[in-house]
Every structure is written in C-alpha cells, then in structure tokens.
Amino acid sequence: MLKKLFLITLITLILPSCHIDNNSIDPNMVNETTTNEYSLDYREAMRQWVIRISELSKDKNPDFIIIPQNSSPLFTDTGDVDGQLSNEFLDSIDGVGQEGISFGYDEFNKATNIEDRNYITSLLNVGTQNGIIVLSINYANNHSNVNKARTYDSQNNFLSYVSYNVELIDIQENTINENDKDILSLDDAKNWLCLLNPEKFEDKEVYLNDLCKTNYDVLVIDSFFNKDEMLTNKDINRLKIKENGSKRLVISYLSIGEAEDYRYYWDDKYYDNPPIWLMNENPNWEGNYPVKYWNDDWQRIIATDNNSYLNKIINAGFDGVYLDIVDGYETFEDMEN
C-alpha cells in the first residue's frame, strides 16, 4: 500500500498505507539527534536522497524510471509555484505520483477542496512544464465522482487511475484509453494500474495470471508477493506483456522514508535496540517506522550497497521505482516548529 495517503488513517494491511499525523508525533520519536541534524535542510536532504537513488539506478540502466510520490513541493526551493526551480531534482526524476487531486484527499469519495486541488495542480504543472509525467490516483467508487476525476486528469494531461477502494487491493477491470502500442517510456503511457497489496490472491501464479490479463500500460506493484517471496526476473518479464501482446512498463514500490518491520532487511533486535537512524513506531501505522533518511546506514540498506533493496529491484528486471514517504521531511520540519 502507498504510505503517505492524505486520507487514510484507519487501515492496516500487509502492505499498509501510513499517513503520518505530524501533530501526533512526539519529539521523543528520535532516538538520538545531533545538533547538526537539527540544522539540516530536510527538504534538500530528501532531494539529494532521491537524486542519489536516481544516479545509482541510471548508472546501471539509463532508462530506469524514477517516480517519487507526493513530491511536487520539492520542485521548487520554497514549495510554491513562484519559487526557484530545483533543477537537479527535476532532472533526476521521470514522473511523480499524486494522490487525491480530485477525490480522496481528505476522505474516500469526498471531493478535494477546490483550493487544495488548485494548489496541487499548480505545483504538478511546474513538473509537467519540465517534462515530468504525472500519475494521478484518486479514491472514489461513485460513478459520477469517478468520471469527474478522470475528466479533470484528462484536462491536465495526467495519467489517471481511480481506485474503488483505499486498500489498492483490486485489479480494476475498466482500463481507460486502452491501446495496443508498445510502451517504452512514461511518455508513451495512456493509463496505469496501482496494486500494492496482493493478499487477496490465492497464490503468486493466480496473481501473475490476473495481472497478465490486463492491458494497462504501466503496472505499479510491490516487488514482493509476500514477506518472503520476491518476484523473479521471469515473473517480471511475463508482466511486461499486455494481454493484447504489446509491451508495458512494470514499476516497483519502494519506501525510502520509513522502515517496515515486515521487510527482509528488518532485524528483530531493532525493537529493543534500535539503530541510530530508526525512530519510534509511527503511532498510526503498526510496523512502520520513520527514519533519518539522510543516514548512511539507512541509505546502504535501501540503495547504496551492492545487496541493497534497490539493486534487488533492478536485478529482478523492473523498469523503475515508485518511491514512497518522499514527503517524510515533513515529520522533521514539524518537530522543530
């Protein structure tokens, strides 16, 4: 599940969404923080983290796709449309995921406040004007709301996906803008699917078969079918072919701003003796722990070591990564205020 959903504070799944309610975060969540860490520009530290992931990925595969979620405030130095462009950051990414533009920002099936929608759109347009593809995901199952969300996305040239539930647990059958063209880059895509919790599928084979029977241009999925079983290169190659025989992109979810205790890298000793980079458990999302994402040890786990999570994803044959908790900088900013 995507973690930084604006609307979700009530659901815990095998791959849970983790909206961090910053007002509920106790400053004591940081196990140890130095004066230098408190003087960090947390937004710039996140930009540099994403840039590093992009550099490492594209060194191995120049076509590897980087999509940070809910990251449009990082497009400029101030987080406003009239701020100075963060060109290095923009140059490092290919797309941006954005939740709740029209529906689901605050609550499932609820229309997003027009001022919020306009602000989000204005920032996203900074990205589109600089070659960034927007992957929009709204949360609604009312027929009228679904159509309104898709219409707004189409008017703004956003790739549109409307999930009929907040769990992102289903394969929506109503593919829009379906086409039989090969999808070799995000620029070619006309639609996308986000399915990050495969727990409802009987087994991996059923899961893969059901995904293969779709004509979505882009699949955003988790690289693991369950805690212990990562998808293989053979699995990913199967998924890269749409039912109509044309090619598509397969993108892996990757959380870079929180640690998850259901991931392979988790050590049970962290519960009683946490490393310096690990903060206390997110009170809203069991098993999820905000991290000092600028810390070298955390970055080695996720991206910089040869056996990192990122390298596992690259070696499995994914076309890119969908980065979550990119807005984790808000936790640290709010702790200082």
Wavefront OBJ file of the C-alpha trace (Angstrom):
o trace
v 0.000 0.000 0.000
v 1.036 3.559 -0.512
v 2.008 5.035 2.770
v 1.556 8.785 2.549
v -2.098 8.758 1.576
v -3.685 12.005 2.657
v -6.902 10.286 3.569
v -6.043 7.022 5.248
v -5.644 6.741 8.977
v -7.787 3.722 9.570
v -6.480 0.798 7.574
v -3.667 -1.587 8.387
v -2.789 -4.203 5.753
v 0.086 -6.480 4.916
v 1.499 -3.532 2.965
v -0.118 -0.741 4.967
v -0.606 2.840 3.988
v 0.977 5.136 6.513
v -0.320 8.646 6.655
v 1.808 10.311 9.302
v -0.220 12.613 11.508
v 2.559 15.044 12.345
v 0.571 16.619 15.153
v 0.665 13.300 16.991
v 4.399 12.728 16.625
v 6.267 13.147 19.868
v 9.713 14.790 19.558
v 10.996 11.814 21.550
v 10.400 9.655 18.469
v 14.001 10.423 17.519
v 16.243 8.088 19.453
v 19.266 10.340 19.056
v 19.587 13.523 17.050
v 22.657 15.705 16.869
v 22.772 19.471 16.602
v 23.943 19.096 13.014
v 20.895 17.001 12.186
v 18.577 19.639 13.586
v 20.285 22.189 11.340
v 19.617 20.116 8.233
v 17.521 21.415 5.391
v 15.256 18.373 5.480
v 13.712 19.057 2.086
v 17.080 19.393 0.430
v 18.257 16.233 2.203
v 15.287 14.389 0.671
v 16.002 15.861 -2.746
v 19.584 14.627 -2.512
v 18.393 11.174 -1.391
v 16.132 10.836 -4.428
v 18.879 12.186 -6.689
v 21.290 9.575 -5.301
v 18.792 6.783 -5.959
v 18.332 8.068 -9.493
v 22.076 8.250 -10.147
v 22.688 4.735 -8.859
v 19.803 3.340 -10.893
v 20.573 5.102 -14.137
v 24.248 4.151 -13.935
v 23.051 0.566 -14.348
v 20.133 1.268 -16.649
v 19.870 4.732 -18.248
v 16.188 4.091 -18.959
v 15.327 3.204 -15.357
v 12.301 5.240 -14.253
v 12.152 7.259 -11.023
v 8.704 8.266 -9.714
v 8.625 9.913 -6.260
v 5.147 10.083 -4.760
v 3.556 13.317 -3.466
v 6.825 15.137 -4.061
v 5.742 18.223 -6.015
v 6.638 20.599 -3.110
v 10.259 19.633 -3.831
v 10.027 21.013 -7.379
v 10.922 24.492 -6.114
v 13.056 25.722 -3.243
v 10.040 27.123 -1.379
v 7.409 24.538 -2.287
v 5.419 27.231 -4.099
v 4.946 27.716 -7.819
v 6.837 31.015 -7.771
v 9.888 29.525 -6.051
v 13.190 28.830 -7.748
v 13.201 25.566 -9.688
v 15.056 22.653 -8.105
v 16.542 21.692 -11.447
v 18.827 18.945 -10.168
v 15.858 17.214 -8.554
v 13.617 17.652 -11.589
v 16.341 16.322 -13.873
v 16.693 13.206 -11.715
v 13.073 12.046 -11.949
v 10.790 10.910 -14.756
v 7.371 11.109 -13.168
v 5.550 11.987 -9.982
v 2.743 10.119 -8.278
v -0.012 12.234 -6.771
v -2.937 11.131 -4.651
v -6.302 12.755 -4.127
v -6.185 15.534 -6.700
v -9.965 15.408 -7.143
v -11.216 12.782 -4.687
v -9.775 11.179 -1.579
v -7.503 13.947 -0.344
v -9.326 14.006 2.996
v -11.784 11.155 2.802
v -12.781 8.354 0.442
v -15.334 9.508 -2.163
v -15.132 13.083 -0.869
v -14.262 15.837 -3.325
v -10.984 17.586 -2.657
v -11.348 21.209 -1.576
v -11.076 23.386 -4.668
v -8.280 25.500 -3.171
v -6.285 22.375 -2.332
v -6.897 20.950 -5.791
v -5.774 24.157 -7.468
v -2.629 24.326 -5.331
v -1.735 20.694 -6.031
v -2.385 21.133 -9.739
v -0.322 24.310 -9.961
v 2.688 22.547 -8.443
v 2.216 19.493 -10.646
v 2.139 21.757 -13.678
v 5.591 23.012 -12.709
v 6.656 19.413 -13.203
v 4.814 18.827 -16.469
v 6.342 22.011 -17.889
v 9.717 20.414 -17.185
v 8.979 17.028 -18.742
v 7.624 15.231 -15.659
v 4.740 12.785 -16.196
v 2.021 12.925 -13.524
v 0.491 9.639 -12.350
v -2.743 10.641 -10.642
v -4.577 8.350 -8.265
v -7.973 9.251 -6.845
v -10.123 7.269 -4.413
v -13.819 7.004 -5.268
v -16.395 4.408 -6.321
v -19.357 6.663 -7.065
v -19.836 6.636 -10.835
v -20.171 10.402 -11.055
v -17.081 11.004 -8.918
v -15.030 8.540 -10.937
v -15.941 10.310 -14.159
v -15.206 13.744 -12.654
v -11.761 12.598 -11.505
v -10.915 11.136 -14.895
v -12.152 14.212 -16.721
v -10.029 16.533 -14.592
v -6.970 14.326 -15.058
v -7.538 14.266 -18.818
v -7.881 18.050 -18.964
v -4.496 18.374 -17.270
v -2.789 15.571 -19.242
v -2.305 13.447 -16.109
v -2.246 9.646 -16.332
v -5.424 8.756 -14.476
v -6.208 5.909 -12.116
v -9.248 5.826 -9.850
v -9.243 3.152 -7.167
v -12.623 1.927 -5.974
v -11.127 1.326 -2.527
v -8.341 2.741 -0.409
v -6.618 -0.607 0.020
v -5.319 -0.710 -3.583
v -6.054 -4.393 -3.456
v -8.009 -4.968 -6.682
v -7.368 -5.069 -10.390
v -9.814 -2.540 -11.796
v -11.311 -4.028 -14.938
v -12.250 -0.770 -16.632
v -8.978 0.170 -18.288
v -9.281 3.636 -19.834
v -7.541 4.803 -23.013
v -6.646 1.199 -23.794
v -4.243 0.810 -26.707
v -2.131 -1.826 -28.422
v 1.048 0.220 -28.728
v 4.338 -0.788 -27.119
v 5.045 1.310 -24.020
v 8.764 2.027 -23.864
v 8.694 5.126 -21.643
v 6.248 7.009 -19.430
v 5.711 9.385 -22.342
v 4.050 6.530 -24.253
v 1.624 5.574 -21.467
v -2.105 6.335 -21.580
v -3.180 4.623 -18.345
v -1.822 2.848 -15.292
v -2.700 0.429 -12.502
v -1.595 0.650 -8.878
v -1.960 -2.651 -6.992
v 0.251 -2.924 -3.920
v -1.446 -5.454 -1.685
v -1.713 -8.920 -3.261
v -3.047 -10.650 -0.143
v -6.454 -11.403 -1.688
v -4.884 -13.563 -4.416
v -4.771 -17.283 -3.714
v -1.122 -17.626 -4.704
v 1.532 -15.964 -6.816
v 0.537 -17.754 -10.011
v -3.062 -16.535 -9.761
v -1.755 -13.027 -9.045
v 0.544 -13.021 -12.075
v -2.076 -14.521 -14.384
v -4.656 -11.922 -13.402
v -2.211 -9.079 -13.988
v -1.187 -10.548 -17.338
v -4.831 -10.499 -18.452
v -4.910 -6.698 -18.338
v -3.992 -4.071 -20.913
v -2.690 -1.398 -18.549
v 0.308 0.460 -19.949
v 2.027 0.775 -16.559
v 1.813 -1.556 -13.572
v 2.913 -0.217 -10.179
v 3.230 -3.197 -7.849
v 5.253 -4.414 -4.890
v 8.404 -6.347 -5.714
v 7.404 -8.981 -3.143
v 4.347 -11.213 -3.399
v 4.603 -11.759 0.334
v 7.146 -11.110 3.074
v 9.484 -13.889 1.963
v 8.828 -14.255 -1.770
v 10.185 -11.675 -4.169
v 9.034 -11.656 -7.770
v 11.632 -13.135 -10.105
v 13.054 -11.895 -13.375
v 10.884 -14.470 -15.139
v 7.801 -13.149 -13.321
v 8.544 -9.556 -14.305
v 9.161 -10.469 -17.941
v 5.723 -12.113 -18.022
v 4.114 -8.998 -16.622
v 5.797 -6.776 -19.204
v 3.464 -8.133 -21.911
v -0.115 -6.856 -22.007
v -2.924 -9.230 -22.841
v -3.065 -7.731 -26.334
v 0.590 -8.700 -26.882
v 2.174 -5.267 -26.717
v 4.822 -4.214 -24.210
v 4.301 -2.286 -20.986
v 6.281 -0.943 -18.036
v 6.415 -2.632 -14.638
v 7.381 -0.387 -11.722
v 8.216 -1.455 -8.158
v 7.089 0.242 -4.962
v 9.911 1.284 -2.612
v 9.589 3.145 0.690
v 12.592 5.400 1.266
v 11.364 7.454 4.231
v 10.129 4.728 6.571
v 11.376 1.299 7.630
v 8.881 -1.565 7.609
v 9.184 -4.442 10.060
v 7.702 -6.895 7.526
v 10.594 -6.402 5.081
v 13.535 -8.748 4.606
v 16.008 -6.184 5.961
v 14.315 -5.880 9.359
v 16.207 -7.287 12.360
v 14.094 -8.140 15.402
v 16.748 -6.653 17.647
v 15.634 -3.252 16.349
v 12.606 -3.441 18.668
v 14.724 -3.241 21.820
v 17.970 -1.853 20.463
v 17.141 0.388 17.500
v 19.892 1.749 15.267
v 20.565 5.467 15.302
v 18.644 6.032 12.075
v 15.407 4.423 13.326
v 12.692 6.472 15.005
v 9.889 5.165 17.194
v 6.976 3.377 15.550
v 4.507 5.530 13.687
v 1.540 5.679 16.108
v -0.953 5.493 13.235
v 0.620 2.608 11.327
v 1.724 -0.534 13.099
v 5.033 -1.896 11.910
v 6.169 1.306 10.201
v 8.994 3.456 11.499
v 10.054 6.893 10.258
v 13.791 7.048 9.611
v 16.585 9.582 9.361
v 16.647 9.111 5.631
v 19.925 11.019 5.255
v 21.764 8.458 7.398
v 24.426 6.424 5.562
v 23.435 3.116 7.179
v 19.805 3.502 6.094
v 20.861 4.526 2.614
v 23.090 1.451 2.339
v 20.119 -0.802 3.134
v 17.894 0.862 0.575
v 20.206 1.837 -2.275
v 23.949 2.195 -1.931
v 25.148 -1.327 -1.045
v 25.555 -3.991 -3.700
v 22.885 -6.092 -1.997
v 20.529 -3.152 -1.404
v 16.761 -3.188 -1.844
v 17.142 -1.045 -4.964
v 19.615 -3.445 -6.533
v 17.288 -6.363 -5.848
v 14.575 -4.485 -7.732
v 16.888 -3.638 -10.632
v 18.193 -7.200 -10.866
v 14.645 -8.567 -10.903
v 14.068 -6.631 -14.122
v 11.699 -3.871 -13.037
v 11.575 -0.806 -15.258
v 11.653 1.656 -12.384
v 10.703 2.500 -8.814
v 7.747 4.291 -7.268
v 9.225 5.989 -4.202
v 7.093 6.401 -1.083
v 7.403 8.635 2.011
v 9.315 11.180 -0.039
v 7.418 13.757 2.000
v 8.896 12.300 5.180
v 10.776 15.568 5.587
v 7.529 17.000 6.991
v 7.986 14.914 10.140
v 11.270 16.587 10.961
v 10.126 20.062 9.952
v 7.115 19.834 12.248
v 9.195 18.556 15.147
v 11.231 21.747 15.021
v 8.178 24.033 14.984
l 1 2 3 4 5 6 7 8 9 10 11 12 13 14 15 16 17 18 19 20 21 22 23 24 25 26 27 28 29 30 31 32 33 34 35 36 37 38 39 40 41 42 43 44 45 46 47 48 49 50 51 52 53 54 55 56 57 58 59 60 61 62 63 64 65 66 67 68 69 70 71 72 73 74 75 76 77 78 79 80 81 82 83 84 85 86 87 88 89 90 91 92 93 94 95 96 97 98 99 100 101 102 103 104 105 106 107 108 109 110 111 112 113 114 115 116 117 118 119 120 121 122 123 124 125 126 127 128 129 130 131 132 133 134 135 136 137 138 139 140 141 142 143 144 145 146 147 148 149 150 151 152 153 154 155 156 157 158 159 160 161 162 163 164 165 166 167 168 169 170 171 172 173 174 175 176 177 178 179 180 181 182 183 184 185 186 187 188 189 190 191 192 193 194 195 196 197 198 199 200 201 202 203 204 205 206 207 208 209 210 211 212 213 214 215 216 217 218 219 220 221 222 223 224 225 226 227 228 229 230 231 232 233 234 235 236 237 238 239 240 241 242 243 244 245 246 247 248 249 250 251 252 253 254 255 256 257 258 259 260 261 262 263 264 265 266 267 268 269 270 271 272 273 274 275 276 277 278 279 280 281 282 283 284 285 286 287 288 289 290 291 292 293 294 295 296 297 298 299 300 301 302 303 304 305 306 307 308 309 310 311 312 313 314 315 316 317 318 319 320 321 322 323 324 325 326 327 328 329 330 331 332 333 334 335 336 337
